[in-house]
Every structure is written in structure tokens, then in C-alpha cells.
Amino acid sequence: MTSLGGRNRVRYSGIEYPLINRESAILQVLEAFESSFVFDERGIPQTPRPHISYAPQMYGSGKSAFGENFRRFLSINKERILRYVDTRKKFPGFAMGENVGERALDALLNETLYVVLNLLKVPKGTLFRDTLLEWISKKALSQFPNSADLLSQVLSYIGSPEEWFEKLLQVTKKRYLYLFIDEIGALEADEFKMFQDLMVSQGANRVHNVYRAFFRVLSKVVSEPFVICIVAGRSDCIISREEDAMPSRIALNFLWLDPFSEATVKYFIQNVTCHNVPILKVLFPSHPEGHDWFFKQVYDYTGGVPYYVVHVLNELGKACERWNSLCDLSEDEMKEEMERIAPTTSLVVTLSRMTPESMIVFSSMLLASILEFRIPKRETLFGGLGTGSHSEYVLDIANHFGFYYVSCSRDEQDEASRIPVEDSDETYFKLVFPKIVLKHIQSRYRNIPPIRFVCSLFSSISRFDSPSSRGFKFEIIFTLILYVRWCFCSELGELSIFRHSFVDHISIQSAEAIGSLKVDPIPNYVPAFSSTVSGIHSAREATYHVTAWKPFFEKYLSKDGIFVPIRQNSNGPDVLIRVTDMKDNSFLAIQGESSSEQTPMETETTKKRVYLIGAALKCFQLSSSGVGRSMIKSEVAKFLHPVASQLELEQNNLTAIQLIVSNKYTEEVSKQFRNNQNWILNSGVYYEDDNNNIVYSSINSEIQPQNIRKEWLRIPPHCQVVVCSTTSLRNFLGCKASEDLERVFGDNAGWLEQLKPLYDLLSNSFVDLLRRIPFEESERNSGRMERTNTRPSMDMDVMQVEETRGESTISAPSSVQVSFDWMNFLKVYCHLTEEEATQCYECLCKFSERDMGVIDSTILEQMGIDDSLLQFKVVAGMRTYIKDRQST
């Protein structure tokens, strides 16, 4: 890793940090500059079409640092630039020949005017072209002692951009102009309405577009030889901006500025100082070399986004200065302290109209980030998902919601081998969403269950080994469906995967509690089990030994809920479920904030039995003929046997259930699914006879069955094995999801094909949880559990974002009384209780029915409805009401 070192450091508040080298970005800019010209043999450009570099990334990506320090980056990358130019044997402004690299590098460093403009500080004027030329002239000539005289000479030619540029280079004796224009998003501000040439509407529809006007003016400058130009500024219309440049002569080249890698973050931290003292010495006086876990924590929390890396280090440094007790924290203590650090709100994009549609898209994008989908730069999302809406580019949506992104190859194999492949010109990227920002969003929308599900998964993703693996993807799908189905069943037996098991009869309090979130089986992430580590528990690796079920159970499984081990390749279940059966007062208490209020006091007449279910998910990952007897035996050995031997099941009123779930079984297992039902194996000894059939014997029987070839499976007392049939799995997933998953896990499935079922599941879960739609009864007996297809269509018009740099406000509604029956609407369409409807009615009664199209969560909050779940329900009800009215 290379730093610019020496004087090339930047100070922020109390800390000073090195500028990290951006070699790739330097080469991208030079390549775009070179693409601007077609040369003759003398090196003279012919009919130039200027290519400028465009950096639209989110705040904090390092756009300004790169543009303002371009010359420093050139200097540190001298050797790499020499090789780049010498390989091509040409460069704008030089005839082809020997030493072109040395001559070009010398010109870039010593014969170039470096000008940096920030559109937030644009001078006043009436014509943007003249203002821009004068602004560039003043900035360029301010470096010279006789700047006033030179400026006078240059501005005398301002009427002709070509003559102006020739004069500028002539009086300064330079060959190139480097022009960096920052904050192009400011073009939409009122300050630019004073420029007449930016207000001109063109095109057949005569629609005004300030960006098109801006690029037309800019093209008059960058068309002159030789101008190296970069424009930067966050935009949620990335592809559109490229199209906006097309009416001019300009071609935009997307400039990739990836977040720092984990190795770069480590190097960066090692070179940061706090008041001239290394930050690591401030944070860890006893270990000034730092800890590997600390570097990883910073990377995981910030996503490698440069600004947030600096922000977190600055906040930690200030905390250590104030309280010496925060020095030398342990790994867990530092994690807790770091997660208290909030993002700088002035840089965070917040969702101002969080509708069901926008929540679904945002959650889907988070899943795409978690699963490390490799997405083509010009891929579209909405139309590709078949929602009926117009298509939107994924990069535009990513910037809209505040995602960052990393350029990558098409797949992992390409990345490892670096072998060129077909369509190698296509650029791919992976999404990044910093956890520090997620906490900001999560705090506002934490009461929306599907958001909580994805955020919970996202918060633990760094602990997984293979987020892009098939097994992990199915684990997400399985847990999401389990979560949603759970919220809407009255008994666990309604979930086909549990049919005929010990937990078939267990009742769940759900319908009455969904609104207040008293029942929320949100997954909890726990350490996994290992058969290789020594000792009982390794805190550093967050891994439990298979002999440590007792401390694991007491620490993590003391309350009911769904639990997912945080590592792949765990030597135990993929998902753990704990449920409690309360005699005469049967309901399921789910771990959460209100779980203590749900569980009744245990009395002499109230007996409870705890069921611990370990699910082994063997779906869409087997190349063999499927799950056979040997694999079932192996899974039982990982879970049932150690649990039975360590947890004293009978004494503690515990029952353990091994759940095997697969989409493919061997013939010897498949024939056990009578009437397509689950195969249930209770406590006992199971043998294989001479005909390869399964023969059962009681666990305490002293008489062995005849014609036995060998013992196959021994199931301890108070235990059960449930092998989920493929029919039960299909019913559990839903027919549509099952069909989609066949494509998801097919060979060479595209990222969009993989995202679609997850998007559909999220969409249906939002609808289900908000409207409390019960399972259809028509096919309940067959185990079919399909939802009505009520997924809302998406429209980017309802996904507005606001920057907290300037919060929007709304005027109060009219005081005129209207006749619309809001109370009835709130109960019927929003499914609110009497108390909730009354609360909302007081805020909505002065609105009219026609106002529904403009009311959003921000308006509701400003009118006094603070609860985000209530806001969500009301807005969702309004969308449904409007659609119903339109269809009648």
C-alpha cells in the first residue's frame, strides 16, 4: 500500500491522515483525456471530441480529495504513468516517438495549469460562459506574481473561447489545463437561475434541463487542446447525466473511486496521528501497534468509505482524550463504543417519503449488497423485476438511497485469474452500504418488521464466511419466509415443515399482537459450533466447541426465538429455533423487548416444555443424488447426540428436534414420504435389514429385530427427527418462490434473476404484515400456503430523498372541515385499532380525500403522528385506497 507521505497529509479536526494513493483513478482520467483526440503522425489532434471524467459517488467517497490533489497523485505514480504512456507510444500534444512518456510526464507536472472550481461558490453573472472563463482565468493566474496584468490580457479575448484559451496558455507558458469542477449538483440551486445561457430550453419537448445547458457551455472550454477535465458531485441520475452530456460534444467517462479495502483501512489507521501522536498509541497505549480485530471493526462499520473512516477515528480519539478509561478497550468494548458513533447527518441521504414501495426497493438493494451481487453498470432494475413500472438504472437507485459501490470483475473466477472474458468492456460493481449509516436509518424505521429483518441480517453479515454462496442465499430465503409465515400462523403445525412433529400443536399469539410488535420472531445471530478448536469457548473466533452446548444454551437460548449461527460451515445446525409450550396458557413468547411481559408466571399448576429445533438446510447445493441416510445420520450426530448428552433433557423438560430440509433426496429416503408428508422418526433405534428397509426398535428393547444388516440411526429419548418432504418444502416456500428458486440456483443465473425472488418475498412480507392477510383456507388441508398477489407496483416518483443539509417543510392543512370518513378509512384500509385510529384521526380530519396523493410519512410526522409504524400503515392504506378508487 502506498501513501503520498511527507507533506502530503490532510488535517481534519484534531487528527492528521495521509492521502491514500488512487493509482487506478489517475489512469482512468488519463485514458479519458487520451480518448478525446484522434492524432495524425505529428501528434496533432483531429476533430477532437472531449472525454471528461465524471465522479457522481455519494458524499465522503474521496471525490474532492482526489480532484484537488491530482498533481500529487501524478507525482507519486510517476513510474506507473511512464509505463502507461510508453506502452501506447503516444500522448495528446506530443508526436509519436521515443521518450514520449518522459516528455508527457514532465508536461503534466511542470507545464500544466491546475484549476479547482466549486460550484457552491460560483461568482455572480448573467452569462455562465463568460463567468466560467473569467473564473478559470482568475484561479489559473493567481499563482503568478504579475497575475493582474496577465488577467487583463487574457480577459480581453473572452469573447472567443478558442482565442481566450490560446492566450491563457501563451501568457503562462503552459501546455495543458487541468480543470476540476466540484459539486455539480449545485446547478439546480437558485444561484444558477441568474445565468441566461443555462435557462435555455432545447429539444423537441422544450423541457428545460440545466445539466444539458451546463455541458453545452463546458464543451466550449474542454474542446480546446489540451484540457484535462473532471466533474464531480453526488447525483442519483448517474446514467441520465451521461445522456445529458450527449447533446453537447462531451462524452462522460465514469470515474470509479472505490471505498478503501480492508488492507487499505489498516494501513490508513497505522499512519493517522492525533495531535501529532499516532492514533493507535492514543487508543491502545499498551498495544501501540494496534489489533487486527480493531482494523477489521473500523472497516466493517464504515464500509471503507474514506470520510467515515476518518470520522470514526476522530470520534474515538476525542473520546480517549476526554476519558482515559476508554483506552485499551477489549474487542467487545471497542465494538460497543464504536457503534455509538453516529454518522455526520449533513452527509446522510434520508428517505423523506418512506412508502411500501421505497422500503421494498431499499431492502432489496441491501440484500443485493449482503449477497455481493455483481451488477453490470448499465443494468436496469424496475422493469427487469416485472413490476409494471418504468425501468431505472441500478446505479441511479443506489445513489438515490445512499449506497456506495466497488468496481469488480464479472465473477469471482475472473477476479482470481484476471483472464479476459467476453463482454469484458462491460463494467461490474458491488454495492456497499456503511453500517454507520444503516444505524441512522434503522433508528427511524426499526418498527417496520421487514426492515428490521434485513437490518438485523446486515448487521451480522461481516461474521459470515461466504455471503455469496448458494447455501447462505438459501438460508436467507428460508429464514425470511419462516419469519413472515410465523407472524401469521396460529399454530406451528400450519407451517408445513413442522407438520406432524412434536411442535405441530404449539399455539402462537399473533393476529392481535402484530400491530404492537409483541410477537416478532426476528432472527438473532449467535456463534456457531466447531469440532476443531480446542477448549470450550473461543471468544476471539466467536465459535463454540461441540461439547459446549450447556453454556451456549444458557447464554444464547434462554428465551424463545429464531437463531442463526454467524459462520458458514458450522459443525451444527444452520438455523436454531426455541419454542415453549405452556399448558393451559399456550402461546409463544418471542425474544425481544417485550418478551418478559408475554411469559406468564410459572406456578405449580403451569408446566412448560421447551422445544429446541435444529434445522439443517441442504437445499440447492448438492451435486449428488440428494440427501441420503448417511447425511441424515451425520446431521443427527452434530446436533441431537451432543444436545441430548449435555442438556439433561428430561430433567429440564427439554425436547430436541432435528429438522432436515432439502429439495432433493435419494430414492431410499424419498420412498419414506408417505402421501408426500414429512418423515417422522421418534426416539428409538433404527436398523437397515437385509432388503435395505428401515426397521424400528424401542430404545430400551433388549430384543434385536431379526434379519438386521446393521444399525443405522439411534435417536435418544426426548428427541425426534423430522425429514421435511419436498412437497412440504414447496408449500412452505410458496409455489411462486419455489419456481423462482429453481432459476436462482441454476447454472449461470444472473444477479437480477437471483434478486427477483428475494424482492418478491420482501414485497409480499410488507403487504402481509401491514394488512394481516391470513393464509388462504381453500387449500389449507393440503398444506398450501400461498398469499394473494397484492404486491404494490413501484414508482420512483414516490421515492423522493431529502438531504438533511436542508430539511423540507410543509404548510399546515386548511382549517375547512371536510366530509370524508377518515375513521372508517383508518380502520378498514389501514387496519388500525380504535385507539390508533383516534390518534391519527385528530391529525387527518382537516385534510380532504384528494390530499391522499401527496400525504407522506414526513407530513404525518409533522402533523403529530410520530410512530413510524403508524406512518407506514397510513401511507400504505392511502396507496391501496387510491388504487381501489382508480379501478372502479
Helices and strands as residue ranges (DSSP letters): E 9-12, E 15-18, H 23-35, E 38-39, E 45-46, E 51-55, H 63-68, H 70-76, H 78-88, H 100-110, E 112-118, G 119-121, H 128-141, H 147-155, H 161-172, E 176-182, G 184-188, G 190-194, G 196-198, H 210-222, E 227-232, H 238-245, E 251-254, H 262-270, E 273-274, E 277-278, H 279-283, H 292-302, H 306-322, G 324-326, H 331-338, G 345-347, E 349-351, H 356-370, E 375-376, G 383-385, H 394-401, E 404-408, H 412-417, E 428-432, H 435-445, H 449-460, G 461-463, H 470-487, G 492-494, G 496-498, E 524-526, E 528-530, E 537-538, E 543-545, H 549-556, E 561-565, E 575-582, H 595-598, E 608-618, H 629-638, H 640-646, E 654-662, H 667-670, G 674-676, E 679-689, E 694-697, E 708-724, H 726-733, H 735-744, H 751-771, G 780-782, G 796-798, E 801-803, H 822-828, H 834-844, G 849-853, H 857-862, H 868-887
